[in-house]
Amino acid sequence: MSTNPIPPLHLYSVPSDPETAPKTLPKRERPRTAWTADQLMAADFPEPKWAVPGILAEGVSLLAGPPKVGKSWLSLGLALAVASGGHAFDSLPVDGGPVLYLALEDTPRRLQTRMGKMLGGQTAPAGLTLVTECPPFPQGGSDAIANWLERNPDARMVVIDVFAKMRGPAPQGVSAYDADYVAVGYAKRIADHYGIAVVLVHHVRKAGSEDFLTEVSGTNGIAGAADATLVLKRARGQADGILHVTGRDVDEAEYALQFQAASGTWQMLDGPVTDHTIGDTRAAILRYVRAHPGAKPKDMAGELPQVDIDTIRRTCNRMAADGQLTKDPGGRYYPDTETRTHGAQEVSALSGCPVTTSDQQEHPGQSELELSGLSGADEAEGMAE
């Protein structure tokens, strides 16, 4: 009977070079936690370390999304990119370093299949450690992760897929909010102590919400304890998903992503999210107006030969109502208010003549909205064209 040539590997017993392995785990100096105000202002703190620039900083980041939206593909792709020092989302260069990926809902065979597709024949990075079993945080999981981090002092990221497998039972006698806060707190202590990014893959509620933060499953204690929250949502139009990002060290932003089924990778699309989440007609109109501020629907007809002029007029009006375009009293469209204000001379709603500075100063109490509201622009548009 043949023996398996691959030695057993567990999170508690990752092999290391016996000649370089420390006899005892190094102790870390306890970070300072109190200052006087003048001392704090005089202190020099390093900038946050980024696993993925602009998206994943050191600390705890929740990566939430509905089932089967592609969270595991996304998190594994990020792990491969960081471990190899490649490009996250096929566009953002990242500094390489060891990564620990806890794939607690996957089998080794499934991980091998996914990575084979994602690597496309490239060599798998030795800096990525994949684990399919780990005890919950309070039952030894925190120690296991800490020990791996001690053995890999240059580690940049830990991914836990999924968070529910690691949180453990809720402490008795505490509220649901406190229990959620404590559960994320285990990961928070690890992230802060080692100065790395810890990503907790999580779920969202079935009911949608305008505020993506409220969609995170559980109480507000989960998002409140995390340093950043990333929510992957399905999208309309050309994008397959929208990644909503907010956090303490991360600027709030949205990214349009497209899933490449052949390679199993998420790619970031260029341009604002709205360019990829609106229909083809709206997208073409938006592109034209950005290139030609002050355009009228009849000017756009040449760009959209397959769409009749009445449809273009109606679409422009709807886009203005939805805040995707700005419309002036003369029926001209602009991509935003600033461009409209500075890019062309406004037309008087009453006379059809250009508005001068003195005209505007005669009515200091009227807002721009009140002035433009006199024009009856929707009705005048058809007459002007």
C-alpha positions in Angstrom: 0.0 0.0 0.0 1.5 3.4 -1.0 2.0 6.1 1.5 1.1 9.7 1.0 4.3 11.6 0.2 2.9 14.9 1.6 3.4 15.2 5.3 0.5 16.1 7.5 0.1 19.8 8.0 -2.1 21.5 10.6 -2.5 25.1 11.7 -0.9 24.2 15.1 2.1 22.4 13.5 3.2 24.3 10.3 6.8 23.1 9.7 9.6 25.6 9.8 13.4 25.4 9.3 14.7 23.9 12.6 18.0 25.8 12.3 16.2 29.2 12.2 13.2 28.5 14.3 13.2 30.3 17.6 13.5 28.3 20.8 10.7 30.3 22.3 8.1 32.6 20.8 9.3 36.3 20.9 7.5 38.6 23.3 6.0 41.8 21.9 6.2 45.1 23.7 2.8 46.2 25.0 1.8 49.2 23.0 1.3 52.5 24.8 -2.3 53.3 25.5 -2.2 56.7 27.3 -0.8 60.2 26.5 -1.3 63.7 27.6 -2.7 65.9 24.8 0.6 67.6 24.0 2.4 64.2 24.0 -0.2 62.8 21.6 0.1 65.7 19.2 3.9 65.4 19.2 4.0 61.7 18.6 5.0 60.3 15.3 2.8 57.4 14.1 3.4 55.3 11.1 0.9 55.2 8.3 -1.5 52.2 8.3 -0.1 49.2 6.4 -2.2 48.1 3.5 -2.9 44.6 2.3 -4.7 46.1 -0.7 -4.1 49.8 -1.2 -7.2 51.9 -0.6 -9.4 48.9 0.2 -7.9 46.6 2.9 -5.8 48.2 5.6 -4.4 46.7 8.8 -7.2 46.0 11.3 -10.4 44.0 10.9 -12.4 44.2 7.7 -15.8 42.6 7.2 -16.4 41.3 3.7 -20.1 40.6 3.5 -22.5 39.6 0.8 -25.4 37.4 -0.1 -25.0 33.7 -0.6 -23.4 32.6 -3.9 -22.5 36.2 -4.9 -18.8 35.2 -5.1 -17.4 36.2 -1.8 -15.1 33.1 -1.5 -13.8 33.6 -5.1 -13.1 37.3 -4.2 -11.4 36.5 -0.9 -9.3 33.7 -2.3 -8.3 35.9 -5.2 -7.1 38.6 -2.8 -5.2 36.0 -0.8 -3.4 34.8 -3.9 -2.6 38.3 -5.1 -1.1 39.4 -1.7 0.8 36.1 -1.2 2.4 36.4 -4.6 2.8 40.2 -4.6 0.7 40.5 -7.8 -2.4 42.6 -8.6 -5.6 42.6 -6.7 -8.7 42.7 -8.9 -6.2 42.5 -11.8 -5.5 46.2 -11.4 -4.2 47.2 -8.0 -0.5 46.3 -7.3 0.1 44.9 -3.8 3.2 44.2 -1.7 3.7 40.5 -1.3 3.8 38.7 2.1 2.6 35.5 3.8 -1.2 35.1 4.0 -3.2 32.7 6.1 -6.5 31.6 4.5 -9.0 29.8 6.7 -11.4 28.1 4.2 -13.6 26.6 6.8 -16.5 25.7 4.4 -14.3 24.2 1.7 -12.5 20.9 1.0 -8.9 20.6 -0.2 -10.1 19.3 -3.5 -12.4 22.3 -4.1 -9.6 24.7 -3.1 -7.3 23.0 -5.5 -9.8 23.3 -8.3 -10.5 26.9 -7.7 -6.8 27.9 -7.4 -6.0 25.9 -10.5 -8.5 27.9 -12.5 -7.4 31.3 -10.9 -3.6 30.6 -11.4 -4.0 29.6 -15.1 -0.8 27.6 -15.1 1.2 30.0 -13.0 3.1 28.7 -10.0 1.2 28.7 -6.7 2.7 31.0 -4.1 4.4 29.2 -1.2 3.5 32.2 1.0 -0.2 31.2 1.0 -1.2 28.8 3.8 -4.6 27.3 3.4 -6.4 25.7 6.4 -9.8 23.9 6.3 -10.2 23.3 10.0 -9.7 25.5 13.0 -11.3 25.7 16.4 -13.4 28.8 17.2 -11.6 31.9 18.6 -12.4 31.3 22.3 -11.5 27.6 22.1 -8.0 27.8 20.8 -8.5 29.5 17.4 -6.9 32.8 18.5 -3.8 31.0 19.8 -3.5 28.9 16.6 -3.6 32.1 14.4 -1.2 33.9 16.8 1.3 31.1 16.6 1.2 31.1 12.8 1.8 34.8 12.8 4.7 34.4 15.2 6.2 32.0 12.7 5.5 34.4 9.9 6.5 37.8 11.1 6.2 39.3 7.6 2.6 38.2 7.2 0.3 40.7 5.6 -3.2 39.2 5.9 -5.4 36.6 7.5 -8.7 35.7 5.8 -11.4 33.8 7.7 -14.0 32.3 5.5 -16.5 32.2 7.2 -16.7 34.3 10.4 -19.6 32.2 11.8 -17.3 29.2 12.0 -14.8 31.0 14.2 -17.0 33.2 16.5 -17.9 30.4 19.0 -20.8 30.3 21.4 -22.1 33.6 22.7 -21.2 34.4 26.3 -24.0 33.7 28.8 -26.0 36.6 30.1 -25.0 39.2 27.5 -27.0 41.0 24.9 -26.9 40.0 21.2 -25.1 43.3 20.5 -22.4 42.6 23.1 -22.0 39.0 21.9 -21.4 40.2 18.4 -19.0 42.9 19.6 -17.0 40.3 21.6 -16.9 37.9 18.7 -15.3 40.4 16.4 -13.1 41.6 19.2 -11.1 38.3 19.1 -10.0 39.1 15.5 -9.5 42.8 16.4 -7.0 41.9 19.1 -5.0 39.8 16.7 -5.1 42.4 13.9 -4.0 45.2 16.3 -1.3 43.2 18.0 0.4 42.1 14.8 -0.4 45.1 12.7 -2.0 43.0 9.9 -5.3 42.9 7.9 -7.8 40.4 9.1 -10.7 39.8 6.7 -13.9 38.2 8.1 -16.1 36.8 5.4 -19.7 37.2 6.5 -23.3 37.3 5.2 -25.9 40.0 4.7 -29.6 40.0 5.6 -32.2 38.8 3.2 -33.9 42.2 3.3 -32.1 44.9 1.3 -31.5 48.4 2.5 -30.4 51.7 1.1 -27.6 51.8 3.7 -25.3 48.9 2.9 -24.0 48.9 6.5 -27.4 47.9 7.9 -27.4 44.8 5.6 -24.6 43.1 7.5 -26.1 40.0 9.2 -26.4 40.3 13.0 -26.6 43.3 15.2 -24.7 46.6 14.7 -22.1 45.2 17.1 -20.5 43.4 14.2 -19.9 46.4 12.0 -19.3 48.6 15.0 -16.4 46.4 16.2 -14.8 46.1 12.8 -12.4 48.8 11.4 -13.9 48.6 7.9 -16.9 47.0 6.2 -17.0 45.8 2.6 -20.3 44.7 1.1 -20.4 42.9 -2.3 -23.7 43.3 -4.0 -25.1 42.1 -7.3 -25.5 44.9 -9.8 -27.4 45.7 -13.0 -25.9 46.6 -16.3 -22.4 45.7 -17.3 -21.0 45.1 -13.8 -21.6 41.8 -12.1 -21.1 43.3 -8.6 -20.6 46.5 -6.7 -18.1 46.5 -3.8 -19.1 49.1 -1.2 -16.3 50.1 1.1 -16.2 52.3 4.3 -14.1 52.3 7.4 -11.9 54.2 9.9 -8.8 54.3 7.7 -10.5 53.7 4.4 -12.3 56.3 2.4 -15.9 55.5 1.6 -16.1 54.4 -2.0 -17.8 52.1 -4.5 -16.1 49.9 -7.1 -17.7 48.2 -10.1 -16.5 44.6 -10.5 -16.9 42.0 -13.2 -16.6 38.3 -12.6 -14.6 36.4 -15.1 -16.1 32.9 -15.0 -13.3 31.3 -17.1 -10.6 32.3 -14.6 -12.7 32.6 -11.5 -11.4 36.1 -10.8 -13.0 39.5 -10.0 -11.8 42.4 -12.1 -12.2 46.1 -11.3 -13.9 48.1 -14.1 -12.6 51.5 -15.0 -14.7 54.7 -14.3 -17.4 55.5 -11.9 -19.8 52.8 -10.7 -22.7 54.6 -12.5 -21.1 54.0 -15.8 -21.5 50.2 -15.3 -24.8 50.0 -13.5 -27.1 51.9 -15.9 -28.5 50.7 -19.1 -26.7 51.0 -22.4 -28.7 54.0 -23.6 -28.0 55.9 -20.4 -24.4 55.0 -20.4 -24.0 56.3 -24.0 -25.7 59.5 -23.1 -23.6 60.0 -20.0 -20.4 59.4 -22.0 -21.5 61.9 -24.6 -22.4 64.6 -22.1 -19.1 64.2 -20.2 -17.3 64.8 -23.5 -19.7 67.6 -24.6 -21.1 69.5 -21.6 -24.1 71.5 -22.5 -25.3 69.1 -25.2 -29.0 68.8 -26.1 -30.8 65.6 -27.0 -30.7 66.4 -30.7 -26.9 66.6 -30.4 -26.8 63.1 -29.0 -28.8 61.5 -31.8 -25.7 61.0 -33.9 -24.1 59.0 -31.0 -27.2 56.9 -30.7 -28.4 56.2 -34.2 -30.4 53.2 -33.0 -32.5 55.3 -30.6 -35.1 57.8 -31.7 -34.9 61.4 -30.6 -38.1 61.1 -28.4 -36.6 58.3 -26.4 -33.3 60.3 -26.0 -35.3 63.2 -24.7 -37.3 61.1 -22.2 -34.1 59.3 -21.1 -32.3 62.6 -20.5 -35.2 63.9 -18.4 -35.3 60.8 -16.3 -31.5 60.9 -15.8 -31.8 64.5 -14.7 -34.6 63.5 -12.2 -32.4 60.6 -11.0 -29.4 63.0 -10.4 -27.3 61.4 -13.1 -27.3 64.6 -15.2 -28.0 68.3 -14.6 -30.3 70.2 -16.9 -30.3 74.0 -17.4 -33.3 76.2 -18.4 -32.3 76.1 -22.0 -32.6 72.3 -22.2 -28.9 71.6 -22.1 -27.4 68.8 -20.1 -24.3 68.6 -18.0 -22.6 65.8 -16.1 -22.7 67.7 -12.8 -23.7 71.0 -11.2 -20.2 72.5 -11.2 -19.7 71.9 -14.9 -23.0 73.5 -15.7 -22.3 76.5 -13.5 -18.8 77.2 -14.8 -18.8 75.6 -18.2 -21.4 77.7 -20.0 -23.5 80.9 -19.7 -26.9 80.3 -18.4 -30.0 81.5 -20.2 -32.8 83.5 -18.7 -35.9 81.5 -18.0 -38.0 84.5 -19.1 -36.3 86.1 -22.0 -34.1 83.4 -23.6 -31.2 85.7 -23.3 -27.9 85.0 -21.5 -28.0 85.7 -17.8 -25.5 88.3 -16.7 -24.0 88.8 -13.3 -26.1 91.9 -12.7 -29.2 89.9 -13.6 -28.4 87.4 -10.9 -27.6 90.1 -8.3 -30.9 91.8 -8.7 -32.6 88.7 -7.1 -30.3 87.7 -4.3 -33.0 86.0 -2.5 -33.8 83.4 -5.2 -32.0 80.1 -5.3 -30.8 78.6 -8.6 -33.5 76.0 -8.3 -36.2 78.7 -8.0 -34.9 80.5 -11.0 -34.7 77.4 -13.2 -38.2 76.4 -12.1 -39.7 79.2 -14.0 -38.7 77.9 -17.4 -41.1 75.0 -17.9 -38.0 73.3 -19.4 -39.7 70.0 -20.2 -42.3 71.6 -22.3 -39.9 74.1 -23.9 -37.5 71.4 -24.9 -39.6 70.1 -27.8 -40.2 73.7 -29.1 -36.5 74.6 -29.0 -35.5 71.6 -31.0 
